[in-house]
Amino acid sequence: MTAEVAKLLGAGLAMGFGAIGPGIGVGLLCNGAMQALGRNPEARGPILTNMMIGIAFAEAVAIYALVVAIILIFVA
């Protein structure tokens, strides 16, 4: 295995594993929000606001993984 292959494999794994966690997290957040809306529709505003903030934090992890993958490809 050459250094170039190892670099690209590491970048692919970093992006792949970095996208699994946020994907699961966003799914769980939306699931919880929809269940809460089903139980209490009047609380729509605060529930959706908190859901969007949680999704933004979860997606930040995926962006960090993308940055690590790009650094591995172009710098390492």
Long-range contacts (C-beta under 8 A, 24 or more apart in sequence): 7-72, 7-73, 7-76, 8-73, 10-72, 10-76, 11-68, 11-69, 11-70, 11-72, 11-73, 12-69, 14-65, 14-68, 14-69, 14-72, 15-65, 15-66, 15-68, 15-69, 17-65, 18-61, 18-62, 18-64, 18-65, 18-66, 18-68, 18-69, 19-62, 19-65, 21-58, 21-61, 21-62, 22-58, 22-59, 22-61, 22-62, 23-62, 25-54, 25-58, 25-61, 26-55, 26-58, 26-59, 29-54, 29-55, 29-58, 30-55
